[in-house]
Amino acid sequence: MLSITNFLNAEMNFMNDKINADRFSGFAGLYENVRPSVPDTACNILIDYLGKKPDTVVDLGCGTGLSTVVWEDKSEQIIGIDPSEDMLAEAKSKGNGHISFIRAFSDDTALPDLTADIIVCSQSFHWMEPNATLAEANRILKPGGIFAAIDLPNLLGRLTQIYFCSVQRASFVLAINLLLSI
């Protein structure tokens, strides 16, 4: 029988964010043109749960910024974070006074403690090392904030069941099935 520990160890190679950072190098333009954006419905669900307009939204694994710019009229400050220089070059063309992009890994954002009202991973959490990413999310999330993964349905269900309690500061840990939101 497969234990949680054995399952997690087997998944670690797949979820090695340092290796995964280079997977999309050279494909930012293609990625930008074929990747779906986040539906407004997903953002609105998170804002409703938060109960107010967020001051700061952090988009972990933002790629080319498709999942970051959807927050433009919904938050005062939006920070997209991605480890890929190639993806961020495309994303930075979308930056403005309240949208910024940082090159960093999901488990080491260099953001100050208690920064974010909402942390979102849009179709990116499955590429991240979950324990370290959720520890970082816990550090930068404001009390009562929300961590949400909008991701692949099968993998997302597994990960949220295992890691649901890992983000202690969050009032809600949400898993939004993107296929139901489109």
RAZIBEL-V179006 format. One record per backbone hydrogen bond with DSSP energy under -0.5 kcal/mol. CO is the residue of the C=O (numbers start at 1). NH is the residue of the N-H. If there is no record, write none. Layout:
CO;NH  CO;NH
This chain:
1;3  3;7  4;8  5;9  6;10  7;11  8;12  9;13  10;14  11;15  13;16  15;17  16;19  16;20  17;21  19;22  20;23  22;25  24;27  27;31  28;32  29;33  30;34  31;35  39;42  39;43  40;44  41;45  42;46  43;47  44;48  45;49  46;50  47;51  47;52  54;76  55;77  56;117  56;118  57;59  57;79  58;60  58;120  59;62  59;81  62;65  62;67  65;68  65;69  66;70  68;71  69;72  71;74  71;75  74;54  77;57  78;80  78;100  79;59  80;102  81;61  81;62  82;104  83;85  84;88  85;89  86;90  87;91  88;92  89;93  90;93  91;94  92;95  96;99  98;78  99;96  100;80  102;82  102;104  105;108  108;105  112;115  116;142  117;146  118;58  119;148  120;60  120;122  121;123  121;150  124;127  125;128  128;130  129;133  130;134  131;135  132;136  133;137  134;138  135;139  136;140  137;141  139;114  140;115  140;116  142;145  145;171  145;172  146;119  147;174  148;121  148;150  149;151  149;176  150;123  151;178  152;156  153;157  154;158  155;159  156;160  157;161  158;162  159;163  160;164  163;166  164;167  166;168  169;144  172;147  172;174  174;149  174;176  175;177  176;151  176;178  177;180  177;181  178;181  178;182
